[in-house]
Amino acid sequence: MTSRRMAKMAEAIREVVGMAILAEIKDPRVRDVTVTHVDVAPDLRSAKIHVSIMGDDKQQKLCLYGLESAAGFLQRKVGDRIETRYTPRLTFELDMGVKGSIEMARILKEVLPPEPAEAEDIDDEAEYEDVGGEDALELPDDEFEDESENGGERTTGESDETQ
């Protein structure tokens, strides 16, 4: 078997399982699930589906149990889509990569000092907070008349004869 065939099969399984989880599984335990990637065995008889589940540990375990109970339904959907001698047996595994990267970004944000560009943006915002004070720009009342009076045309306070 070529790795290209395994990659195509993994992608097809990911698409089918992802759409079935999103649209067809009615189990209330299965919520906020993203299929991140699929590993297919070289003999194409088993597939390990890596999922990312949002929520705390309890919600993640509950969702995994829901996915395991729906594995037969999902296998049938996969079997309908791909035409092979054997339909791969599906197993689900929690992918902690997304949560790990979010946690790592949070830690780095706490540890590292703010970038100079961010510091300048903060200073710029402080300068413009006093808008509307004594230095605010005021236009004279006769500069622009109401557009509706002149059929939508803008005019100045002066008449057309003096221009």
C-alpha positions as CSV (number, residue, x, y, z in Angstrom):
1,M,0.0,0.0,0.0
2,T,1.2,3.4,-0.8
3,S,1.2,6.2,1.7
4,R,-0.8,8.3,-0.8
5,R,-3.7,5.8,-0.6
6,M,-3.6,5.9,3.2
7,A,-3.5,9.7,3.2
8,K,-6.5,9.9,0.8
9,M,-8.4,7.4,3.0
10,A,-7.6,9.3,6.2
11,E,-8.8,12.5,4.6
12,A,-12.1,10.9,3.4
13,I,-12.6,9.4,6.9
14,R,-12.0,12.8,8.5
15,E,-14.5,14.5,6.2
16,V,-17.2,11.9,6.7
17,V,-16.8,11.6,10.5
18,G,-16.6,15.4,10.9
19,M,-19.7,16.0,9.0
20,A,-21.6,13.2,10.7
21,I,-20.7,14.4,14.1
22,L,-21.7,17.9,13.2
23,A,-25.0,17.2,11.4
24,E,-26.3,13.7,12.2
25,I,-25.3,12.6,15.7
26,K,-28.1,13.7,18.1
27,D,-26.4,12.5,21.3
28,P,-26.3,15.4,23.7
29,R,-23.0,14.2,25.1
30,V,-21.3,14.9,21.7
31,R,-20.9,18.7,21.5
32,D,-18.1,21.0,20.6
33,V,-16.0,18.3,18.8
34,T,-13.5,19.0,16.1
35,V,-11.8,16.1,14.2
36,T,-8.2,17.2,14.0
37,H,-6.7,14.3,12.0
38,V,-7.0,10.6,11.3
39,D,-4.3,7.9,11.5
40,V,-5.1,4.8,9.3
41,A,-3.3,1.5,9.8
42,P,-1.3,0.2,6.9
43,D,-3.7,-2.7,6.4
44,L,-6.6,-0.1,6.2
45,R,-8.6,-2.2,8.8
46,S,-8.5,0.4,11.6
47,A,-8.4,4.1,12.0
48,K,-7.6,6.2,15.0
49,I,-9.6,9.5,14.9
50,H,-8.0,12.3,16.9
51,V,-10.6,14.8,18.2
52,S,-10.4,18.1,20.0
53,I,-13.2,18.7,22.5
54,M,-13.8,22.0,24.2
55,G,-14.7,22.0,27.9
56,D,-13.3,20.7,31.1
57,D,-12.1,17.1,31.7
58,K,-15.5,15.8,32.7
59,Q,-17.1,17.1,29.5
60,Q,-14.3,15.7,27.4
61,K,-14.6,12.2,29.0
62,L,-18.4,12.3,28.5
63,C,-18.0,13.3,24.9
64,L,-15.5,10.5,24.3
65,Y,-18.0,8.0,25.7
66,G,-20.7,9.4,23.4
67,L,-18.4,9.1,20.4
68,E,-17.4,5.5,21.3
69,S,-21.1,4.6,21.5
70,A,-21.7,6.2,18.1
71,A,-18.7,4.4,16.5
72,G,-20.9,1.8,14.8
73,F,-23.1,4.5,13.2
74,L,-20.0,6.4,12.1
75,Q,-18.4,3.2,10.7
76,R,-21.5,2.7,8.6
77,K,-21.2,6.2,7.2
78,V,-17.5,5.7,6.4
79,G,-18.3,2.4,4.8
80,D,-20.9,4.0,2.6
81,R,-18.4,6.7,1.4
82,I,-15.3,4.6,0.8
83,E,-15.3,1.5,-1.3
84,T,-12.8,-0.9,0.2
85,R,-13.0,-4.6,1.1
86,Y,-13.0,-3.8,4.8
87,T,-14.5,-0.9,6.6
88,P,-11.9,0.4,9.1
89,R,-12.7,0.0,12.8
90,L,-12.9,3.5,14.3
91,T,-11.4,4.4,17.6
92,F,-11.3,7.9,19.1
93,E,-8.5,9.6,20.9
94,L,-8.4,13.0,22.6
95,D,-6.0,15.4,20.9
96,M,-4.5,17.7,23.4
97,G,-2.5,19.6,20.8
98,V,-5.0,22.5,20.6
99,K,-5.4,22.9,24.3
100,G,-1.7,22.6,24.8
101,S,-0.9,25.4,22.3
102,I,-3.6,27.7,23.9
103,E,-2.0,27.0,27.4
104,M,1.5,27.6,26.0
105,A,0.4,30.9,24.5
106,R,-1.2,32.0,27.7
107,I,2.0,31.2,29.7
108,L,4.2,33.0,27.2
109,K,2.0,36.1,27.3
110,E,2.4,36.2,31.1
111,V,6.2,35.7,31.0
112,L,7.3,37.8,28.1
113,P,7.2,41.6,28.3
114,P,4.9,43.4,25.9
115,E,6.3,44.1,22.4
116,P,7.4,47.7,21.7
117,A,4.7,48.1,19.0
118,E,2.0,47.2,21.6
119,A,3.4,49.8,24.0
120,E,3.3,52.5,21.4
121,D,-0.4,51.6,20.6
122,I,-1.2,52.0,24.3
123,D,0.4,55.5,24.4
124,D,-1.4,56.6,21.2
125,E,-4.7,55.6,22.7
126,A,-4.0,57.6,25.8
127,E,-3.4,60.7,23.6
128,Y,-6.8,60.5,21.9
129,E,-8.9,59.8,25.0
130,D,-9.6,63.6,25.6
131,V,-11.5,64.1,22.4
132,G,-14.4,66.5,22.8
133,G,-12.7,68.8,25.3
134,E,-11.8,72.5,24.8
135,D,-9.6,71.7,21.8
136,A,-12.3,69.9,19.8
137,L,-12.8,71.1,16.3
138,E,-16.0,73.0,15.9
139,L,-17.5,73.8,12.5
140,P,-19.5,76.9,11.9
141,D,-23.3,76.3,11.7
142,D,-23.5,77.8,8.2
143,E,-20.7,75.7,6.7
144,F,-23.0,72.9,5.6
145,E,-26.8,73.1,5.3
146,D,-29.1,70.2,5.5
147,E,-28.8,68.1,2.3
148,S,-32.5,67.3,2.2
149,E,-33.4,71.0,1.6
150,N,-31.5,71.1,-1.7
151,G,-32.4,67.7,-3.2
152,G,-29.4,65.9,-1.8
153,E,-26.8,68.5,-3.0
154,R,-24.3,69.9,-0.5
155,T,-24.0,73.6,-0.5
156,T,-22.1,76.1,1.6
157,G,-23.7,78.9,3.5
158,E,-22.9,81.3,0.5
159,S,-25.3,81.7,-2.4
160,D,-24.5,80.5,-5.9
161,E,-24.3,84.1,-7.1
162,T,-21.2,85.0,-5.1
163,Q,-19.2,82.0,-6.3
